[in-house]
Amino acid sequence: MEQIKMVLSAIKDGALNPGDVVVKTGLPRYEVLAIFHVLEGLQTIKPIYSKGSHKVYKLTDKGLQILEALEKGGKITITTDVGEEAS
């Protein structure tokens, strides 16, 4: 959870790409990329710019709520709607 908190905190400071978060947090790139994948799936971050494989993300309201709960050391419950995927 500490790594997730670090990533959310870094993104909170401004729109960033995964490489920027690696520099700000000192976490390994593979770990940051995995965390971004999970956070995007949970709708806690969203891309605001995308060109090819380059994406810039910002925190959603849900992401900010989760970060605040993690900073307070509180208990959090995450729910998300899962839609059907197109075949």
Protein Blocks (a to p, Z undefined) as FASTA:
>chain_A
ZZmmmmmmmmmnoccdfklmmmmnopafklmmmmmmmmmmnopaccfbdehjbccddddf
klmmmmmmmmnopacddddddddddZZ
